[in-house]
């Protein structure tokens, strides 16, 4: 009987075997269960399979905004927006009372030529002919369309009074469904397990035994009930299909351990202190070096074992960034620092060597600019606008001049070296004129585009830009070099801010031994090397990967990295309370870059601000905690009273302390966070402006656009066009 009917793949591993090869085409499946059982993910996975098979798909939600629903299921690893843009994936939001409107939409869309999949989510658990006559009429019309056109549908419903026919006695959907699947949750060994049962199946003598439905690395999958994993860990490692494959292989080797791949890290590690009942607490997570330092200070990370790795196989500076108080809290993934990117072809053309001092760079730039006679050519560019990178640039120039922000006793040490560094930053623009006067308006992508267009000789930039120049036909192919940043004088080294990612384990991990086992398995799996071969972010922290012949053949510029890391510093270890100090630096240095304030006045004011922070340690901690709260909750609608309540201070007191410590109001700081997040989101074409506004905490898109333009001097649309 099974072979008589055409079938479609469900997209749920294990389910098609139950249905003897797949769900019968042109059938209707009723999927029922309580909230939290995975019904919506089931429906979306069914649609994903259809899209990947070339079918057209329609998703109708009778409750939430379908776009918002899609945003919640990144684990399915599909670019929904691409299919929406191609007209292959159609979303519709309808209230229960207006399902008839959805029927009209379907009648317009459906045709005889294409295969369709339809999922209708959030049918009520109680649906009877007496109370919902018009709704049932609309449902019957949808059923008729399923018969008349090539449509395979899934209706998703709640359940009511489970003791009566598995909770389906109160719904009129059961009699019209060709297939019925019920999901329920049960407590097993102190874990919540999802159990799936097929009650009815069209043209299939299917196995009616209960199966376990679980969330795997790539979504839902079925396994035999009783074979459930007893240990669960979270993993956030953003390597797409490579990490998915690694998780699958790990679970095959260790079937008692279930690995949940989370697509987004918690907004802060502190959120994992109160784990959701739906997911296991803690786990393995990818963190920036700055986060490893901060969270290990706060006791939020597990101390890793001494024999975890062969330490001599890691770049020393990367490994040092993962140590705190003599203990290892992270395993470096990659490492990078600001470097000098230069036009190798122009230096060779004019027989100039790579500058080792900033004076040499100024002289070389001036010489080449004079010879080239190109009014569009700039000698140097680096980010010096209203952003955190401006503070990084300032401390890099200070370090490269032998200066520092604090002395060994923790006192502010602005001597002649710091002033000399700041004056030089200004002189690059107004005296030597190798940078444009509007440099402070340039975002990273503006800088990259100018360099790729051949309009810049030197960049002070992160080395990831080198990827733009590799491969046949690439911009400036074989014309770009990489070197350490220059020092201010011959006797001084040039220093860049150290950055990178590391893998760590949260202290609240329920099963730390198993989390350690997964992390070790991952490090030995070859994923990191494959990431480098596919794309990767320079540079891998593991020397055996960095020096691999395969890697160097694909990325020859990796050979130049040896000298880079000798000249880098970890800003969080060098400058305590860097998040707060950098805010003060940016605020005082930007007017100098704009030519509005003299360097002497700016440094004097900056020293005063930092000294205030040092004098008021309690205030300092209050400001830091407030900043942390804002970074966690920037996407929510929050008031001053909300912030004050979270900090457990009166609103007036908190406002005064925060302003005293930072020189900014709480909401000015919140707006800064939101605008920086918005910029990043606008660079991703899958989000429209309205979605970006919502994601950064604005429900009124026109107000968001107004704030964005005030902050960036461009509308969100204009900003996006510049970036794409």
TORNU-409353 format. One record per residue: residue in one letter; x, y, z of N, C-alpha, C in turn. Coordinates in steps of 0.2 Angstrom, whole numbers, plus 5000, padded with zeros to 4 digits. Layout:
residues N
AXYZXYZXYZ...
//
This chain:
residues 724
X500449945000500050005000500450065000X501050065004501450125004501750154998X501850104993502150124987501650154982X501050144983500450174978500450244978X500650274984500550354984501250384984X501150444981501750494981501850514988X502450524990502650544997503150604997X503050645002503550705003503950695010X504550715009504950705015504750755021X504750735027504450785032505050835034X505650815033506250855036506350845043X506050795046506150775053506450705053X507150705054507450635054507150585059X506950525056506650475059505950475058X505650525056504850525055504650495049X505050505043504850475037504950395037X505350365041505350295042504750275045X504450305050503850285053503250285048X503350335043502750345038502950305032X503350255032503550215027503850255021X504250305022504550335017504350415016X503950435020503650505020502950515021X502750575022502050585023501750585016X501150565015500750555009500650625006X500850635000500750704996499950714996X499850784996499150804996498750785002X499050775008498750755014498750815019X498350805024498250855030498550815036X498950845039499250815046499050865051X498750835056498550875062499150865067X499450915070500050905074499850945081X499750905086499450935092499950925098X499850965103500250965109500251025113X500451025119500451085124501051135121X500951195124501451245122502151215125X502651225121503351205123503551135120X503151105117503351035115503651035108X503751095105504151095098503751095092X503051105093502651105087502751155082X502951215084503051265079503751245075X504251225079504851205075504751145070X504351105072504151045068503851075061X503351125062503051145056503551185052X504051225055504551265051505051215048X505151155051505651115048505351075042X504651065043504351035037504351085031X504251145032504351195027505051205024X505551205029506251205026506351155021X506151095023506251035018505951045012X505351075012504951095006505351145002X505651195005505951245001506651224998X506951175002507551144999507451094994X506851074993506651024988506351064982X506351134982506051164977505351184977X504951164982504251174983504151244985X503551274984503351334987503051324994X503151364998502851355005502551415008X502051405012501551455015501551445022X501651495026501651495034501151545036X500651515039500051555042500051555049X500151605053500151605060499451645062X499051605067498451635069498551665076X499151685078499351715084499851765083X500551745083501051795083501251815076X501651865075501951895069502351835066X502251815060502651755058503351775057X503551835055504251855055504651845062X504251865067504551865074504651795075X504151745073504251675075504851645071X504951665065505551645061506251665065X506251725068506851745071507051705077X506551665080506651625086506851555084X506951545078507151475076507751475071X508351505074508951515070509251445069X509151395074509451335074509251295068X508751315064508651275058509051295052X509451345053510051365049509851365041X509351415040509051425033508951505033X509151525027508951605026508251615023X507851615028507151625026507051685021X507351735023507251795019507451795012X507951745010508051735003507451704999X507151655002506551624999505951674999X505951715004505351765004505451814998X506151834997506251884992506151844985X506251784985506151744978505451734977X504951744982504251734981504151654982X504551614985504451544986504251534993X504251584997504051575004503651635006X502951615008502451665009502251665016X502251725019502051725026501351765027X500951745031500251775032500151775039X499851825042499651835049498951845049X498551805052497851805052497551795059X497051835062496751815068496251755067X496051725072495651665071494951685068X494751745070494051765067494151785060X494751795057494851815050495151765046X495151705048495451655044495251645036X494551675036494351675029494751715024X495051775027495451815023496051775021X496351725025496851685023496651645017X496051615017495851575012495851615005X495651675005495651714999496351724997X496851735001497551735000497751674996X497551614999497751554996497551544989X496851564988496551554982496951594976X497251654978497651694974498251664972X498551634977499251604977499351534973X498851494975498851424973498751414965X499151364962499051354955499151284954X499051254948499051184947499751164945X500251214943500851194941501351174947X501251214952501751204958501551164963X502051134967501951094973501951144979X501551134984501451184989501451144996X501751175001501751155008501451215012X500951195016500651245020500651225027X500851275032500851265039500351315042X499851295046499451345049499551335057X499851385060500051375067499551405072X499451375078499151405083498351405083X498151345080497351335081497251315088X496651345090496451335097496351255099X496451235105496351165107495651155107X495151195109494451185108494251215102X493951175097493751205091493151165089X492551185090491951145089491451185084X490951155082490551185077490051235080X489851225086489451275089489751345090X490351345092490651415094491051445088X491251395084491751425079491551405072X490951415070490651395064490951425058X491051495058491451525052492151505052X492451495057493151475057493151405054X492751355056492751285053492551295045X492151335043492051345036492651365032X493051405035493651425032494151365032X494151325037494551275037494351225032X493751215031493551165026493651195019X493651255018493951285012494651275010X495051275016495751255015495851185013X495451145016495451075015495251065008X494751095005494551084998495151114993X495551164995496051184991496651134991X496751104997497251044997497050994992X496450974992496250924987496250944980X496051004978496051034972496751054969X497251064973497951084971498451034974X499051044972499551004975499851024981X499451014986499551044993499650994998X500150995002500250955008500251005014X499850995019499751035024499851005031X500051055036500051035043499651085047X499251065051498851105055499151095062X499351155066499651145072499151165078X498951125082498451145087498651125094X498351155099498451135106498051075108X498051055114497650995116497251015122X496750985124496251005129496050935132X496050935139495850875143496150805140X496850795141497250745138496950675139X496550665145496250605146495750585141X495550625137495050615132495350615125X495450555122495750545116496350585115X496850585119497450615119497450695119X496850725121496750795121496450825115X496250775110495950795104495150795104X494850775109494150765109493750825108X494050885109493750945109493850985102X494250955098494350995091494050955085X493750995081493450975075493950955069X494650975071495150965066495250885065X495250845071495450775071495050735065X494350745064494050705059494250715052X494450785051494650795044495350785042X495750775047496450755046496650685043X497050685039497350615036497850585041X498250625044498750605049498650645055X498750605061498750645067499350625071X499750675073500350665077500250705084X500350675089500250705096500950705099X501150765102501750765106501550785113X501850755118501750765125502450765128X502450795134503050805138503050755144X503550725146503550685152504250695156X504150685163504750685167505150625167X505750615165506150555165506750565168X506950535174507650545177507750615178X507250655180507350725182507450775176X507350745170507350785163506650785160X506550835157505850835153506050805146X505650755144505750725138505050735134X505150745127504650755122504450685119X503850665119503650605117503150605111X503350575105502850585099502550515098X501850525096501450465095501150485088X501150435083500650445077500050405079X499450435079498850405080498450385074X498650415068498250405062498750425056X498750385051499150395045498850365039X498850415034498550395028498950345024X498550295022498850245017499550215020X499650215026500250185029500150145035X500350085035500350045041500950065045X500950125048501550145052501550115059X502150125062502350105068502050145073X501550125078501250165082501550175089X502150145089502550155096502750225097X502850235103503050305105503850315104X503950375101504650395100504850455104X505450465105505650525108505850585103X505550645104505750695100506250745103X506750755100507250805104507550855099X507750905102508150955098508850945097X509050925091509750905090510150975087X510650955084511151015082510751055076X510351025072510051055067509351055067X509051045073508351045074508050985077X507350975076507050915079507250845075X507350795079507450735076507150675081X506950625078506650565082507150515084X507050485090507450425092507050385096X507250325096506850275100506750295107X506150295110506050305117506350255121X506650285126507050245131507850245129X507950275123508650285121508850355123X508450395127508550465128509250475131X509550525130510150545133509950575140X510450555145510350575152510650635154X511150655149511550715151511450765145X511350825147511250875141511750935143X512050965137512451025138512251065132X512351135133512351185128512951195125X512951215118513551235115513451295111X513751345111513751405107514451415103X514551385097515151385093514851405086X514951465084514651485078515051465071X515051395070515351375064514951335059X514251355059513751325054513751255054X513851225048513751155046514351115049X514851145050515451115053515351095060X515051135064514951125071514351075071X513851075067513251035067513550965066X513950955061514250885060514650855065X515050905069515450885074515050865080X514450895081513950875087513650805085X513450795079513150735077513650675078X514250685076514750635077514950625085X514950675089515050665096514450625099X513850645097513250615100513250535098X513550525092513550455090514050415094X514550445096515150415100514850415107X514550465110514350465117513550475117X513150425115512450425115512050445121X512450445127512050465133512150545134X512450575130512550655130512150685124X511750725126511350765121511650835121X511850865115512150925114511650975111X511451025114511051075112511451135109X511351145102511751205099511351265099X511551315103511151375103511451425098X511051455094511251495089511451565091X511251585097511451655099511751645107X512351675108512551675115512051715119X512051695126511651735130511951815130X511451865131511651925130512251945135X512251915141512851915145512851845149X513451825151513451765154513051765161X512951815163512651815170511851795169X511651795163510951775162510851695163X511451665162511451585163511451575171X511451625175511351605182510651585184X510251595179509551575180509351535174X509551475173509351445167508651435166X508451435159507751415157507651345159X507051335160506851265161506851225155X506851255149506751225143507451205140X508051225143508651215140509151195146X509651155145510151145151510551205152X510751215158511151275160511851265158X512151325157512851335156513051295149X513651275149513851245143514551275140X514651255134515251275131515051335126X515451385127515251445124515951485121X515851515115516351555112516351625115X516851655117516951715120517451755117X517451825117517951865116518451865122X519151885120519651885126519451925131X519151985129518852035134518351995139X517951955136517451925140517751875145X518251835142518551785146518851815152X519151875151519451915157518951935162X518451965159517951995164517551935168X517351885164516951835167517351785172X518051775170518451745175518551785181X518651845181518651895186518051885191X517451875188516851875192516651805194X517151755192517051685194516451645190X516351675184515851645180516051585176X516751575175516951525171517351465175X517251405172517651345175518351355174X518751335179519551325178519651265174X519951275168520051215164520751175166X520751115165521251065167521951085164X522451075168523151095166523351055159X523150995159523350955153522850965147X522451015147521951025142522251025135X522751065134523051075128523851065128X524151065122524851075122524951145121X525151175127525251245127525751275122X526251235120526751265115526551255108X525851235107525551235101525151295100X525151345104524751405104525151465104X524951515101525251585101525251605108X525851625110525951635117525451695120X525351745116524951805118524251785118X524051735114523351715114523151675120X523651635122523551595128523551635134X523951685134524051725140523351765141X523051775136522351815136521851775140X521951705140521451665143521651645150X522151665153522351655160522151715164X521951695170521751745175521951715182X522351755185522651735192522951665192X523351655186523751595186523351535184X522651535182522251485180522051495173X521951435169521651445162520951435162X520651485159519851485158519651485151X520051485146519851475139520351445135X520151415129520551395124520551435118X521051465116521051515111520851485104X520351515101520151495094520551535089X520551605089520851645085521151705088X521651735085521951795088522151845083X522051905084522251965079522352025083X522652075080522752145083522752195077X522652255079522752305074523452295070X523452305064524052295060524152355055X524752355052524852405046524652365040X524152385036524052365029524252415024X524652395020524952445015524952415008X525052465003525052454996525752434994X525852374994526552344993526752364986X526252374981526452394974526752464974X526452504978526652574978527352584981X527452544987528052554990528652524986X528452474982529052444978529152494972X528552524969528652564963529152624965X529052644971529552704973530052684978X530252624978530852594982530852624989X530252614992530152634999530052575003X530352575009530352515014529752525018X529452465021528952465025529052515032X528652565033528852605039528952565045X529452585049529452555056529352605061X529252675059529052725064528552765060X528152805065527552845062527852905058X528452925060528752975056528952955049X529152895048529352865042528752855038X528152835041527552825037527252895034X527352945038527153015036527553035030X528253025031528653045025528553005019X528452935020528352895014527652915011X527152925015526452945012526553005008X526853055011526953125008527353115001X527853075001528253064995527753034989X527452974991527052944986526452984984X526153024988525553064986525853114981X526453144983526653194978526853164971X527153104971527253074965526653054961X526153024964525552994961525153054958X525153114961524753164959523953144958X523753114963523053084963522653114968X522253164967521853204972521453154976X521253094974520853054978521153004982X521853004982522252954985522452984992X522352944998522452965004523052925007X523452955011524052925014523852875019X523352885023523252845029522552845031X522252795033521552795036521552745042X521152765047520952715052520352745055X520052705059519352725062519552775068X519252835067519352885072518752925073X518152885072517452915073517252905080X516552915081516152905087516052835089X516552795091516452725092517052705097X516952645099517452615104518152615101X518152605095518852595091519252655092X518952715093519352775094519752775100X519452745106519852735112520452695111X520252635107520852585106521352625102X521252665097521752695093522152745097X521852775102522252825106522752785111X522452725114522952695118523452655114X523352645108523852615103524452665102X524252725100524752775099525152795106X524752795111525052805118525552745119X525352685119525852635120526452635115X526352655109526852655104527352715105X527152755109527552805111527952795118X527852735121528152725127527752745133X527152765132526652795137526152745140X525752765144525252725147524752765150X524152735152523652775155523752775163X523952725166524052715173524752695174X525052715180525752685182525652625186X526152595188526152535192525652535198X525652595201525252605207524552615205X524352625199523652635197523452705196X523952755196523852825196523852845189X523452895187523452925180524152955179X524452935173525152955172525252995165X524753045164524853085158525453125158X525953105155526553145155526653175148X527253195146527353215139527153165133X527253105135527253045130526453045127X526053045132525353045130525053105126X525353165128525153225125525453225118X526053195117526353195111526053145106X525753095109525353045105524753075102X524353105107523753135104523853195099X524353235100524553285096524653255089X525053205089525253165083524553145079X524053115083523453095080523153155076X523153215079522853265076523253295070X523953295071524353315065524253275059X524153205060524053165054523553195049X523053235052522453265048522653335046X522853375051522853445050523553475048X524053435050524753465049525053425043X525053365043525353325038524853305032X524253315034523653305029523753245024X523853185028523853125024523153085026X522753115030522153095031521653145030X521053135027520553185026520253215033X520053275032519753315038519153285041X518753245036518153215039518253145040X518853125042518953055044518553025049X518353065054517953045059517253025057X517053035051516353015048516452945045X517052915044517152855041516952795045X516552755043516452685046516952635044X516952575047517452525044517352515037X516752505035516652485028516752545023X516752605025516952655021517652655020X518052635025518752635025518952575020X518652515021518852455017518652475010X518152505008517952515001518452564998X518652615002519152664999519852624998X520052585002520652545001520652504995X520052464995519952414989519952454983X519752514983519652554977520352584975X520852574979521552594977521652674979X521252694984521252764986521652774993X521952724995522352735002522952695001X523452725004524152695004524252645010X524052675016524152635022523452635026X523352575029522852575034523052545041X522752575046522852545053522252505054X522252445053521652405053521752335055X521152295057521152225058521352185052X521752135053522052095047521552055043X520852055046520352015042520252045035X520452115034520352145027520852105022X521352075024521752035019521451985015X520851965018520451915014520251945008X520152005007519852045002520352034996X520952024997521452034992521751964990X521451904992521651844990521251814985X521651774980521251734975521251774968X521251734963521251764956520651814955X520851874953520351924952520151964957X520451954963520251994969520552064968X520252114972520452184972521152184975X521552224971522252234973522652164974X522452114970522852054970523552064970X523852034975524652034976524952104976X524552144978524752214979524752244986X524552204991524452224998524952185003X525252215007525652185012525352195019X525652155024525452165031526052165035X526052215040526652225045526352245052X526852245057526652275063526552345063X526152375068526052445068526752475069X526852535067527552575068527552595075X528152605078528252645084528252715083X528252755088528252825087528952855086X529452815089530152825088530552765087X531152765085531552705083531652665089X531652685095531752645101531152615104X530552635101529952615103529552565099X529252515101528852465097528152495096X527952475090527252495089526752435092X526252455095525752415099525052415096X524752355095524052355093523652315099X523052335099522552305104522452235102X522552185107522452115106521752095106X521552055101520852035101520851955099X520251925100520151855098519651825101X519451765100518951725102519251665106X518951635111519151575115518551535117X518651475118518151425120518151425128X517651425131517651425138516951385141X516951365147516451335150516151365156X515451385156515151425161515151385167X515251415173515251385180514551345181X514051375178513351345180513251275176X513751255172513651195168513451135173X512851105171512651055176513050995175X513350975170513750925169514450945166X514850965171515550995168515950945165X515950885168516350835165516250815157X515550815156515350805149515450865145X515450925148515550985144516350985142X516750965147517450965145517550905140X517250855140517350805136517150825129X516650865128516450895121516950935119X517150985123517651035121518351005119X518550955122519150915120519050875114X518450855113518250815106518250865101X517950925102517950975097518650995095X519051015100519751035098520150985094X519950915095520350865091520050845085X519450875083519050855078519250885071X519650935071519850965064519351015062X518851035066518451085064518751155063X519251165068519551235067519951235061X520251185059520651185053520251195047X519651155047519251165041518851225041X518751265046518551335046519051375043X519651365044520151405041520151395033X520151335031520151315024519551345020X518951345024518351375021518351445021X518551475026518551555026519051575032X518751575038519151585044519251655045X519451675051519651745053520351745055X520751785052521451785054521551805061X521951775065522351715063522151655068X522251595066522151535070522651535076X522351525082522851535088523251475089X523051415085523451355086523951355081X524651355083525151355078525151305073X525051245075525051185070524551195064X523951235065523551255060523751315056X524051365060524251425057524851415052X525251365054525851345050525751285045X525151265044524951205040525151225033X525451185029525551195022524851215018X524351175020523751185016523451255018X523551275024523251345026523751395022X524351395023524851445020524751445012X524551385009524451385002523851435000X523351425004522751465003522851535006X523151545011523251615014523951635015X524351645010525051655011525251715016X524751765017524951815021524951795029X524751735030524851705037525551705039X525951695034526751685036526951755039X526651805038526851875041526651885048X526251845051525951855057526451845063X527051815062527451805068527651865072X527751915068528051985072527452025074X526852005072526252045074526152045082X526151985084525951965091526451985096X527051995094527552025099527352095101X527052125097526852195098526052205099X525852175104525152185105525052175113X524452215115524352215122523552195123X523452165129522752155130522452215134X522052255131521852315134521452305141X521152245142520752235148521252215154X521852195152522352175157522752235159X522852275154523352335154522952395158X522352405156521952455159521352435163X521352435169520752415173520152455172X519552425172518952455170518952485163X519152445159519252475152518652495149X518052465150517452485147517252555149X517352565155517152635158517652685155X518352665156518852715154518852735147X518652685143518652695135518152745134X517552735137517052785136517252855137X517652865143517852935144518352955139X518852905137519352925132518952945125X518552905123518152925117517852995117X517553005123517153075123517653135123X518253125126518753185126519153185120X519253125116519753125111519353145104X518753135103518353145097518453215095X518253265100518353335098519053355096X519553325098520253335095520253315088X520053255087520053235080519653285075X519053305078518653355074518953425073X519553435077519853505077519453555081X519053535086518653575090519053595097X519453545099519753555105520553545105X520953575108521653565108521853505112X522353465110522553405114522653415121X523053475123523153485130522553495134X522053525132521453535136521053465136X521053435131520753365131521053315136X521653315136522053265141521953295148X521953355149521853385156521153365158X520653365154519953355156519953275157X520253235152520253165153520553145159X521153165161521453145167520953165173X520653225173520153235179519653185179X519353165173518753115173519053055176X519553025174519852965176519952965184X520253025186520453025193519753025197X519253055195518553045198518352975199X518452935193518252865194518752835199X519352845199519752815204519652835211X519352895212519252915219518552885222X518152875217517452845219517352775217X517652725220517652665218516952635218X516552655223515852635224515452655218X515552725216515152755211515352715204X516052695204516252665198515952595197X515852555202515552495202514752505200X514452555203513752565201513652585193X514152625191514152635184514252575179X514752535182514852475178514252425178X513952415183513352375184512852405179X512752465179512252495175512352485168X512952495166513152485159513052415157X513252365162513052295160512352285159X511952315164511152305163510952335156X511152385154510952415148511152375142X511752345142512052305137511552235137X511352215142510852155142510152165140X509952225141509252245140509152295135X509652315130509552365125508952355121X508752285120508252275115507552275118X507452295124506852295128506652375129X505952385130505752445132505852455139X506352505141506552505148506452585150X506352595156506252665159506852675164X506952735166507452755171507252715177X506552705179506352675185506552595184X506552575178506652505177507452495179X507852535176508552525178508752535185X508452585188508552605195508352545199X507752515198507452455202507952395201X508252385195508752335194509352345198X509552405198510152425202510052425210X509452435211509252435218509452505221X509352555218509552625220508952665218X508852725221508352775219508552805212X508052825208508152845201508552905201X508452955206508853015206509553005208X509652955213510352945215510752915209X510452865206510752825200510952875195X510452915193510552965187511153005189X511253035195511753075197512453035197X512452975199513052945200513352925193X512852905188513052885182513352945178X512952995178513153055175513853085177X513953075184514553095187515153055185X515052985184515552945182515752945175X515252955170515352945163515253005159X514953055163514853125159514253115154X513853065154513353045150512753035154X512153045151511553025154511452945153X511052915157510952845156510652825149X510152865147509852855140510252875134X510752925135511152935130511652875129X511852845134512252785134511852725131X511252725133510852665130510752675122X510652745120510552755113511152735109X511752755112512452735109512452655108X512252625113512252545112511752525106X511152555107510652535102510952555094X511252615094511452635087512052585084X512452565089513052525087512752455085X512252435088511952365087511552375080X511252435079510852445073511252445067X511852475068512352475062512552405060X512652365065512852295063512252255059X511652265062511052235059510952255052X511052325051510852355044511352325039X511952295041512452265036512252205034X511652175037511452105035510752115032X510752105025510152115021509552075023X509652025027509051985029508552025033X508752085036508352115041508152185037X507452195037507252265035507352315040X507252375039507352435044506852425049X506252405048505752395054505952335058X506252285056506452225060507052255064X507552295061508152315065507852355070X507352405069507152445074506852405080X506452355079506252315084506752275088X507252255084507852215087508252255092X508252325091508652365095508252405100X507552385101507152415106506652475104X506552485098506152535096505552505092X504952515095504352495091504052545086X504252605087504052655082504652665077X504552635071505152645066505352715064X504852755064504952825062505352865067X505252845073505652875079506352845078X506452785077507052745076507452785071X507152795065507452825059507752895061X507352935065507552995067508152995071X508152955076508652945081509352925077X509252875073509752845069510152905065X509752945061509952995057510353055062X510053065067510353115072511053085074X511153025075511752995078512252985073X512052965066512552945061512552995055X512153045055512053085049511853055043X511452995044511152965038510552925040X510152915035509552875037509752795037X509352755040509552685040509652655033X509252675028509252655021509952685018X510152745019510752775017511352735019X511352725026511852685029511952615026X511352585025511452515022511752515015X511552565011511752575004512552585004X512752625009513552635009513852565011X513552525015513852465017513852405012X513352405008513252355004513652354997
//
